């Protein structure tokens, strides 16, 4: 499969790095030896390391049994958010699950398997969609078709940006977003989601204690187990906490018991309802600019991946933008939400150190099965929100620490006031969800903080040392 390829990005020069407060010797990213204009996919090789200590590389693969378990874990990690986002917008949750699986496989193919990532429902669309459709927050969204038209145009714009990056290279993006900026952006992705997660498990003390138990069980698996069991910390931790919740509620009578009636009434197989988009200029104007929030969000995700894997994935950023844009357009074309790379899965990679992109193909296929099986989907939806919230606390915390790790790995010099100000302002804006509006368009906390980081970095670079 031969497709147009973007030029390789030029490594930063030592003097530029020094001026940015970065130790040049810290830049130890491994260039991809397979990168050339005629090879779309990498050369795959079997993993030969020790699972207890050695990471699994992007172009390495594990035996099928281990790959399937790790893929299922990624699906579980993203499930809560992928279901929650469509529910908040009045979309079909089962269709969103199906589309997330298909779009993840699309992402793998379009990026050539070079970028480990899962595509799930994007929360960036919630505000604009509710504004466009005047959705009341419960049941089916009667203005769904108009919102879908705006989401499709957003996806097209995003795809065009991806093509531009493929044509011009990523040097201009890297100059706008050096490690001090990307570390802050990655950090605020986790911090910005923290208040919602905590509020979700604080409705009552029983839920709070069950969320805490989930955190403890996941943490225990992460620290006290070895090998494959440690890699499956989220999946094993959730299963153990689910069993504990069932005993506490359905058997001992504490809290709200798990309701299994929806499983009995659900069909084994069935296609979700498809919806047709309708294009209205007013909706397009409000929803289409979300493309730039997705770009900023995904830049942080990709830089986090690069920091974790120590592999240079930046040259494939154009492919990733194109893939995400096309996937968003495709998803909305069938009646579902826009999609984005998922921070939850970055958190999973951070703790498991399994970066193989083949795992995400399996995760996508698992999501497709879920989307095509109302009964299987009903089983997953019985997972109490308290348990998903507990898992989210771990995952979002890992994302936050991944941002700090970018600073540490790049030896960011915090004796420089410029670095201090960029980090301080960005983190507080993002954590506090400080949001600016451009007309009717709300940048959101992450978008505002990202814009602040980029602008501050550009201004400080004008100063001559």
C-alpha positions as CSV (number, residue, x, y, z in Angstrom):
1,X,0.0,0.0,0.0
2,X,1.7,3.2,-1.2
3,X,0.3,6.6,-0.1
4,X,1.9,10.1,-0.1
5,X,4.3,10.4,2.7
6,X,5.2,13.5,4.8
7,X,8.8,14.6,5.0
8,X,10.7,13.7,8.1
9,X,10.9,16.5,10.7
10,X,14.2,18.1,11.3
11,X,15.7,17.6,14.7
12,X,16.0,20.7,16.9
13,X,19.5,22.3,16.7
14,X,21.5,22.3,20.0
15,X,21.5,26.1,20.3
16,X,17.7,26.2,19.9
17,X,17.4,23.5,22.6
18,X,19.7,25.4,24.9
19,X,17.7,28.6,24.4
20,X,14.5,26.7,25.4
21,X,16.1,25.5,28.6
22,X,16.6,21.9,27.4
23,X,19.7,19.8,27.8
24,X,20.5,18.6,24.2
25,X,22.0,15.4,25.6
26,X,18.6,14.5,26.9
27,X,17.1,14.1,23.5
28,X,17.4,10.4,23.0
29,X,14.5,9.6,20.7
30,X,15.1,6.7,18.4
31,X,14.5,7.5,14.7
32,X,12.5,5.0,12.8
33,X,14.9,2.9,10.7
34,X,11.9,1.7,8.5
35,X,10.9,5.3,7.5
36,X,11.1,5.7,3.8
37,X,8.7,7.0,1.1
38,X,7.8,3.6,-0.2
39,X,7.0,1.7,3.0
40,X,3.7,2.6,4.7
41,X,3.8,-0.1,7.4
42,X,6.8,-0.8,9.6
43,X,8.7,-4.1,9.7
44,X,6.9,-6.2,12.4
45,X,9.0,-8.4,14.7
46,X,8.1,-10.7,17.5
47,X,8.7,-9.5,21.1
48,X,11.7,-11.1,22.6
49,X,12.0,-9.2,25.9
50,X,11.1,-9.9,29.5
51,X,7.5,-8.8,30.2
52,X,8.4,-8.0,33.8
53,X,10.9,-5.2,32.9
54,X,11.2,-4.7,29.1
55,X,8.7,-2.4,27.1
56,X,7.0,-3.8,24.0
57,X,7.8,-1.5,21.1
58,X,5.4,0.0,18.6
59,X,6.4,-2.5,15.8
60,X,6.6,-5.5,18.0
61,X,3.9,-8.0,18.6
62,X,3.0,-10.4,21.4
63,X,1.5,-13.9,21.2
64,X,-2.2,-13.9,20.3
65,X,-3.4,-14.9,23.8
66,X,-1.6,-12.0,25.5
67,X,-2.5,-9.6,22.7
68,X,-6.2,-10.3,23.0
69,X,-6.2,-9.7,26.8
70,X,-4.3,-6.5,26.4
71,X,-6.7,-5.4,23.6
72,X,-9.7,-6.1,25.8
73,X,-8.1,-4.0,28.6
74,X,-7.8,-1.0,26.3
75,X,-11.4,-1.4,25.3
76,X,-12.4,-1.4,29.0
77,X,-10.2,1.6,29.7
78,X,-12.0,3.7,27.0
79,X,-15.5,2.3,27.5
80,X,-16.8,4.7,30.2
81,X,-15.9,7.8,28.3
82,X,-17.0,6.5,24.9
83,X,-20.4,5.6,26.3
84,X,-20.8,8.7,28.5
85,X,-20.1,11.3,25.7
86,X,-22.9,10.2,23.4
87,X,-25.3,9.9,26.3
88,X,-24.6,13.5,27.3
89,X,-25.4,14.6,23.7
90,X,-28.4,12.4,23.1
91,X,-26.6,10.1,20.7
92,X,-26.9,6.3,20.4
93,X,-24.3,4.8,22.8
94,X,-24.2,1.4,21.0
95,X,-23.6,3.0,17.7
96,X,-20.8,5.1,19.3
97,X,-19.1,1.9,20.5
98,X,-19.3,0.3,17.0
99,X,-17.9,3.5,15.4
100,X,-15.1,3.7,17.9
101,X,-14.0,0.2,16.9
102,X,-14.2,0.8,13.2
103,X,-12.5,4.2,13.5
104,X,-9.7,2.7,15.5
105,X,-9.0,0.1,12.8
106,X,-9.1,2.9,10.2
107,X,-6.6,4.9,12.3
108,X,-4.2,1.9,12.3
109,X,-4.4,1.5,8.6
110,X,-4.1,5.2,7.7
111,X,-1.2,5.8,10.1
112,X,0.5,2.6,8.8
113,X,0.5,1.1,12.3
114,X,3.1,3.7,13.4
115,X,1.0,5.5,16.1
116,X,-0.4,3.6,19.1
117,X,-3.8,5.1,19.8
118,X,-7.5,4.3,20.2
119,X,-10.2,6.5,18.8
120,X,-13.3,7.1,21.0
121,X,-16.1,9.6,21.4
122,X,-14.7,13.2,21.9
123,X,-16.0,15.3,24.8
124,X,-14.9,18.4,22.8
125,X,-18.2,18.2,20.8
126,X,-20.5,18.2,23.8
127,X,-20.8,21.9,24.4
128,X,-21.3,23.0,20.7
129,X,-23.7,20.1,20.0
130,X,-25.9,21.0,23.0
131,X,-25.8,24.7,21.9
132,X,-26.8,23.8,18.4
133,X,-29.5,21.4,19.2
134,X,-30.8,22.9,22.5
135,X,-30.7,19.3,23.9
136,X,-32.3,19.1,27.3
137,X,-29.9,16.4,28.6
138,X,-32.2,13.4,28.6
139,X,-33.3,10.8,26.0
140,X,-32.9,11.1,22.2
141,X,-31.6,14.3,20.7
142,X,-34.2,15.4,18.1
143,X,-31.7,17.8,16.5
144,X,-29.1,15.1,16.0
145,X,-29.1,15.4,12.2
146,X,-28.0,19.1,12.3
147,X,-25.2,18.3,14.7
148,X,-24.0,15.5,12.6
149,X,-23.6,17.9,9.6
150,X,-21.4,20.2,11.7
151,X,-19.3,17.3,13.0
152,X,-18.7,16.0,9.4
153,X,-17.4,19.5,8.3
154,X,-15.2,19.6,11.4
155,X,-13.7,16.2,10.4
156,X,-13.1,17.4,6.9
157,X,-11.2,20.5,8.2
158,X,-9.2,18.3,10.5
159,X,-8.3,16.0,7.5
160,X,-7.1,19.0,5.5
161,X,-4.8,20.1,8.3
162,X,-3.4,16.5,8.3
163,X,-2.7,16.7,4.6
164,X,-1.0,20.1,5.1
165,X,1.3,18.6,7.8
166,X,2.1,15.6,5.6
167,X,3.1,18.1,2.8
168,X,5.1,20.6,4.8
169,X,6.5,18.4,7.6
170,X,6.1,18.9,11.4
171,X,9.0,21.3,12.1
172,X,6.6,24.3,12.4
173,X,4.5,22.3,14.9
174,X,7.5,21.4,17.0
175,X,8.7,25.0,17.1
176,X,5.3,26.0,18.4
177,X,5.2,23.2,20.9
178,X,8.6,22.4,22.5
179,X,8.7,20.0,25.5
180,X,7.9,22.7,28.0
181,X,4.6,23.3,26.2
182,X,3.7,19.7,25.4
183,X,4.5,18.5,28.9
184,X,2.1,21.1,30.3
185,X,-0.6,20.2,27.8
186,X,-0.3,16.5,28.6
187,X,-0.5,17.3,32.3
188,X,-3.6,19.4,32.0
189,X,-5.4,16.7,30.0
190,X,-5.3,14.6,33.2
191,X,-5.9,17.4,35.6
192,X,-8.8,18.9,33.7
193,X,-10.7,15.6,33.8
194,X,-10.0,15.1,37.6
195,X,-12.9,17.2,39.0
196,X,-15.5,15.5,36.9
197,X,-14.2,12.1,37.9
198,X,-14.1,12.9,41.6
199,X,-17.6,14.4,41.5
200,X,-18.9,11.3,39.7
201,X,-17.8,9.0,42.6
202,X,-18.8,11.4,45.4
203,X,-22.6,11.1,45.1
204,X,-22.6,9.1,48.3
205,X,-20.2,7.5,50.7
206,X,-20.8,4.0,49.5
207,X,-19.7,4.9,45.9
208,X,-16.8,6.8,47.3
209,X,-15.6,3.8,49.2
210,X,-16.1,1.5,46.3
211,X,-14.1,3.8,44.0
212,X,-11.3,3.9,46.6
213,X,-11.4,0.1,46.7
214,X,-11.1,0.0,42.9
215,X,-8.0,2.3,43.1
216,X,-6.4,0.1,45.8
217,X,-7.1,-3.2,43.9
218,X,-5.7,-1.7,40.6
219,X,-2.7,-0.4,42.5
220,X,-2.1,-3.7,44.2
221,X,-2.1,-5.5,40.9
222,X,0.3,-2.9,39.5
223,X,2.8,-3.2,42.4
224,X,2.6,-6.8,43.8
225,X,2.1,-8.9,40.6
226,X,4.5,-9.7,37.8
227,X,4.5,-10.5,34.1
228,X,1.2,-10.6,32.1
229,X,-0.9,-10.1,35.2
230,X,0.8,-6.8,35.9
231,X,0.2,-5.7,32.3
232,X,-3.5,-6.3,32.8
233,X,-3.7,-4.2,36.0
234,X,-6.8,-2.2,34.9
235,X,-8.8,-5.2,33.6
236,X,-7.9,-7.5,36.6
237,X,-8.5,-4.6,39.1
238,X,-11.9,-3.9,37.6
239,X,-12.9,-7.5,37.6
240,X,-11.9,-7.9,41.3
241,X,-13.7,-4.6,42.2
242,X,-16.8,-5.8,40.3
243,X,-16.9,-9.0,42.3
244,X,-16.5,-7.0,45.5
245,X,-19.3,-4.6,44.5
246,X,-21.6,-7.5,43.7
247,X,-21.0,-9.2,47.1
248,X,-21.5,-5.9,48.9
249,X,-24.7,-4.9,47.1
250,X,-26.5,-7.9,45.7
251,X,-25.7,-10.3,48.5
252,X,-25.1,-8.2,51.7
253,X,-27.5,-5.4,50.8
254,X,-25.3,-2.3,50.9
255,X,-25.7,0.3,48.2
256,X,-27.6,0.0,44.9
257,X,-27.4,-3.6,43.6
258,X,-26.3,-4.4,40.1
259,X,-29.4,-4.8,37.8
260,X,-29.0,-7.7,35.4
261,X,-32.4,-7.4,33.8
262,X,-31.2,-5.5,30.8
263,X,-28.9,-8.4,29.9
264,X,-31.8,-10.8,29.8
265,X,-33.9,-8.6,27.5
266,X,-31.1,-7.6,25.2
267,X,-30.6,-9.4,21.8
268,X,-27.3,-11.3,21.1
269,X,-26.8,-9.6,17.8
270,X,-28.2,-6.5,16.2
271,X,-27.2,-3.4,14.2
272,X,-27.6,0.0,15.8
273,X,-29.8,2.6,14.2
274,X,-28.1,4.7,11.5
275,X,-28.9,8.5,11.3
276,X,-28.5,10.9,8.3
277,X,-26.7,14.2,8.7
278,X,-28.2,17.5,7.7
279,X,-26.1,20.5,6.9
280,X,-27.0,24.0,8.3
281,X,-24.6,26.9,8.2
282,X,-25.3,28.0,11.7
283,X,-24.5,24.6,13.1
284,X,-21.4,24.3,11.0
285,X,-20.0,27.7,12.2
286,X,-20.4,26.6,15.8
287,X,-19.2,23.0,15.6
288,X,-16.5,23.0,12.9
289,X,-13.9,25.0,14.9
290,X,-13.7,22.0,17.3
291,X,-11.2,20.7,14.8
292,X,-8.6,23.0,16.3
293,X,-9.3,21.8,19.8
294,X,-8.8,18.2,18.6
295,X,-5.5,19.2,17.0
296,X,-4.2,20.7,20.3
297,X,-5.5,17.8,22.3
298,X,-4.0,15.2,20.0
299,X,-0.7,17.0,19.8
300,X,-0.4,16.5,23.5
301,X,-1.3,12.8,23.2
302,X,1.2,12.2,20.4
303,X,4.0,14.0,22.3
304,X,3.1,11.8,25.4
305,X,3.4,8.7,23.2
306,X,6.8,9.9,21.9
307,X,8.0,10.6,25.4
308,X,6.9,7.1,26.7
309,X,8.1,5.0,23.7
310,X,11.3,7.0,23.1
311,X,10.5,6.4,19.4
312,X,10.2,9.4,17.1
313,X,6.5,9.4,16.0
314,X,6.3,13.1,15.2
315,X,7.0,12.5,11.5
316,X,3.8,10.5,11.3
317,X,1.7,13.3,13.0
318,X,0.2,14.3,9.6
319,X,-1.0,10.8,9.0
320,X,-2.5,10.8,12.5
321,X,-4.4,14.1,12.0
322,X,-5.6,12.9,8.6
323,X,-6.8,9.6,10.1
324,X,-8.6,11.2,13.0
325,X,-10.3,13.7,10.7
326,X,-11.4,11.0,8.2
327,X,-12.6,8.9,11.1
328,X,-14.6,11.7,12.6
329,X,-16.2,12.4,9.2
330,X,-17.0,8.7,8.8
331,X,-18.5,8.3,12.3
332,X,-20.7,11.4,11.9
333,X,-21.8,10.2,8.4
334,X,-23.4,7.2,10.0
335,X,-25.0,9.1,12.9
336,X,-22.4,8.9,15.7
337,X,-20.1,11.3,17.6
338,X,-16.8,12.8,16.5
339,X,-13.8,10.8,17.6
340,X,-10.4,11.6,19.0
341,X,-7.3,9.8,20.4
342,X,-7.9,8.7,23.9
343,X,-6.0,9.8,27.0
344,X,-7.2,6.8,28.9
345,X,-5.3,4.5,26.6
346,X,-2.2,6.6,27.0
347,X,-2.5,6.1,30.7
348,X,-2.8,2.3,30.1
349,X,0.4,2.4,28.0
350,X,2.2,4.4,30.6
351,X,1.8,1.8,33.3
352,X,1.9,-1.4,31.1
353,X,4.7,-0.2,28.8
354,X,3.1,-2.1,26.0
355,X,3.1,0.2,22.9
356,X,2.4,-2.3,20.1
357,X,-0.1,-0.9,17.6
358,X,-1.4,-4.4,17.0
359,X,-3.0,-4.3,20.4
360,X,-5.2,-1.4,19.3
361,X,-6.5,-3.4,16.2
362,X,-7.7,-6.0,18.7
363,X,-9.2,-3.3,20.9
364,X,-11.0,-1.9,17.9
365,X,-12.3,-5.4,16.9
366,X,-13.5,-6.0,20.5
367,X,-15.4,-2.6,20.3
368,X,-17.0,-3.7,17.0
369,X,-18.2,-6.9,18.6
370,X,-19.6,-4.9,21.5
371,X,-21.4,-2.5,19.1
372,X,-22.9,-5.4,17.2
373,X,-24.0,-7.2,20.4
374,X,-26.6,-5.4,22.5
375,X,-26.4,-8.3,25.1
376,X,-22.6,-8.0,25.4
377,X,-23.0,-4.2,25.6
378,X,-25.6,-4.6,28.3
379,X,-23.2,-6.7,30.4
380,X,-20.5,-4.0,30.2
381,X,-23.0,-1.3,31.0
382,X,-23.7,-3.1,34.3
383,X,-20.3,-1.9,35.5
384,X,-21.1,0.6,38.3
385,X,-20.0,4.2,37.7
386,X,-18.2,4.1,41.0
387,X,-15.8,1.4,39.7
388,X,-15.3,3.2,36.4
389,X,-14.6,6.4,38.3
390,X,-12.0,4.6,40.5
391,X,-10.3,3.3,37.4
392,X,-10.4,6.8,35.9
393,X,-8.6,8.2,39.0
394,X,-5.7,5.9,38.3
395,X,-5.7,6.5,34.5
396,X,-6.0,10.3,34.7
397,X,-3.3,10.5,37.3
398,X,-1.0,8.5,35.1
399,X,-1.6,11.0,32.3
400,X,-0.8,13.9,34.5
401,X,2.5,12.2,35.6
402,X,3.3,11.5,31.9
403,X,3.3,15.3,31.4
404,X,5.8,15.8,34.2
405,X,7.9,12.9,32.8
406,X,8.2,14.8,29.5
407,X,9.8,17.7,31.4
408,X,12.1,15.4,33.3
409,X,13.2,13.4,30.3
410,X,14.0,16.7,28.4
411,X,15.8,18.3,31.4
412,X,13.6,21.3,31.3
413,X,15.4,24.1,33.2
414,X,12.9,25.6,35.7
415,X,15.5,28.2,36.8
416,X,14.4,30.1,33.6
417,X,11.4,32.3,34.3
418,X,10.0,31.7,30.8
419,X,9.7,28.0,31.5
420,X,8.2,28.6,35.0
421,X,5.6,31.0,33.7
422,X,4.5,28.7,30.8
423,X,4.2,25.7,33.1
424,X,2.5,27.6,35.9
425,X,-0.1,29.4,33.8
426,X,-1.0,26.4,31.6
427,X,-1.4,24.0,34.5
428,X,-3.6,26.3,36.6
429,X,-5.8,27.3,33.6
430,X,-6.2,23.7,32.6
431,X,-6.8,22.3,36.1
432,X,-9.3,25.1,36.9
433,X,-11.0,24.7,33.6
434,X,-10.6,28.4,32.8
435,X,-12.4,28.9,29.4
436,X,-12.5,31.7,26.9
437,X,-15.1,32.3,24.2
438,X,-14.6,33.4,20.6
439,X,-18.1,34.6,19.8
440,X,-20.4,31.6,20.5
441,X,-17.5,29.2,20.4
442,X,-16.2,28.0,23.8
443,X,-12.5,27.0,23.8
444,X,-12.9,24.9,26.9
445,X,-10.4,24.6,29.7
446,X,-7.9,22.4,27.7
447,X,-8.2,24.6,24.6
448,X,-7.7,27.8,26.5
449,X,-4.7,26.5,28.4
450,X,-3.2,25.1,25.2
451,X,-3.6,28.4,23.4
452,X,-2.0,30.2,26.4
453,X,1.0,27.8,26.4
454,X,1.6,28.3,22.7
455,X,1.2,32.1,22.8
456,X,3.4,32.5,25.8
457,X,6.1,30.3,24.3
458,X,6.0,32.3,21.1
459,X,6.3,35.6,22.9
460,X,9.1,34.5,25.2
461,X,11.1,33.2,22.1
462,X,11.2,36.8,20.9
463,X,13.4,37.8,23.8
464,X,17.1,37.7,23.0
465,X,19.2,36.1,25.6
